[in-house]
Amino acid sequence: MDTSRAYGAPGPDLPRIVPRRHPGRWATAAAALLVLAMVLNSVIRNEAFQWDVVGRYFTTAAVLDGLLLTLWLTGVVMVLGFLLGTVLAVMRLSANPVLRTLSWGYVWVFRSTPLLVQLLFWFNIGALYPTLGLGIPFGPQFVTVETVNLLGPTLTAVIGLTLHETAYAAEVVRGGILSVDPGQTEAAQALGLSRRRTLRRIVVPQAMRSIVPTAGNMLIGTLKGTSIVSVLAVHDLLYSVQLIYNQTYQIIPLLMVATLWYIAVTSVLSTGQYYVERYYARGDSRALPPTPLRRLRGRLAAARARLRAATAADVRPVTGRDR
């Protein structure tokens, strides 16, 4: 048995296959790594960042309380936004012209107005409606409450962010529903399924493949967008570090504390988004895409196989023809 063929090396009569060289690719990679090393070196060794101060305040109670409020605000806004957005998306796709027009009008108004303007508007809603009441429409009111006592800064932030995110969530859900093949709905109607059951059992599960990526981007955007509520004196992460550096005048290191926390939370959310997308990709292909860990293992195994093949080719025994 020819050991050279057993190890996959070229035979004595065949030319040796040499992989194509990519000098430009390696030069570009080396230049990019050099620039990255220079940037990291300038950040790490720059004393103006005051990394000792960053480490001291990174896990303080005030910063962690602001972080928890930011996470709570992000979760509440996303859940309420997508619940209301789904209702608006169904209204937009309804055969009722009134519902379609109302849904379109809502999306048009809230997508056309800056978020900061909306938050300031809701924060000053007491100037327009000093009291809110519950009673008969266009009739007497049974319960009234002063708006100033009802809407505090945190509740105002929840209302403003939710109404803003609802408009975008409605378009995300509507786009996901429209991405499903109409033949799926026609087949469900042929089987006698109701419109509501068709939407819940057939259309929405398939639409999630289109909804999840955009919803993940919205979640990360909402997490970072909550920092704007600091203008309402809501004690989120950014406002908490602002209170600290207003007393210590250590602006740069405190801003780095907030930046590192935002990066950490965003990284966790991005990882969760990847696995949710992978879950809903089950029916799109026969095999699920490999996880990053499996992809790394595959590349290491391929590199070891190439190394063993190259070693075997170098130490293959000398045959009579080679002499």
C-alpha positions, 0 to 999 in steps of 0.5 A: 500500500502506498503510504503517500496516497493513504495520507492524502499526499500527491503521488509521485507522478502527480504535481504537488498542489500548492494553496494560493497565496493571499499576500494582500489579505495578510498585509491588510490583516496585519495593518488592521491589527497594528492600528487596533494595537495602537488604539488599545495602547493609547486608551490603556496607557492614557492617564486621563482615563483614570482607570483606578477611578473607573474601577472604584466606581464601577460597582458602587451602589448608586451606579448599580441602582441606576443600572437596574432602573435602566434594565427595568425601564428597557424591559417594560418599554419593550414588552408594552411596546410590542404588545401595543405594536402587535395590536396596531399591526393587526389593525393596519392589516385589517379590512376595516378602513377605520382601523387601518387609518387610525393605525397609520395615523398613530405610526405617522405621528409618533415616527415623525416626532423626536423622542426628546420632544415627546418626553418633554411633552408628556412631562409637561402634560399637566399644563394641558390637562391639570386633572384626569377623570373617569366617568361617562363619555361626554358626561359627568366624571366619577373619579378625578385626579391631579395630573401632577400627582399622577405622572412622576418622572419615571412614569412619564418616561415609561409612557413616552418611551412606550408610545414611541417604541409602539410605532416602530414595533407596529411596523416591525410586526407588520413587515414580519407578517407580510414576509410570510407566503400568502399561500400559508394563509390560503391553505389555513383558510382551506382547512377551515381555520379562523383568521385569529387562529391562522394568525396565531398558529401559522403566520406569527411563528413564521414571521418571527424569523423576520421580526426577531433580528429587527426586534433585537436591534430595537431592544439594544437601541431602547437600552441605549435610548433610555439614557435620554430620560436623564433630562427628566431627572430619572435616576437611570445609569447615565443620570446616576454617574452624572450625579457623581461627577457633578460632586467629584468633577471626574467626568471622563472616568465616570462616563467610562463607567457608564460606557463599560456597563452599556457595552457589557449589557449590549453584549449579553443582549446580542448573545441572546438575540443570536440564540433566539434567531437560531431557535426560530431558524429551525424550519428555514433549513434542514440543519441549524447554523453552527454556534460560534463555539462549534464553528471555532472547534471546526476551524481548529479541527481543520487546522490540525488536519492540515497540519497532520497532512503537511507533516505526513507529506514531509516524512513520507517514505522514499520510493524507487521512483524517487531514487 
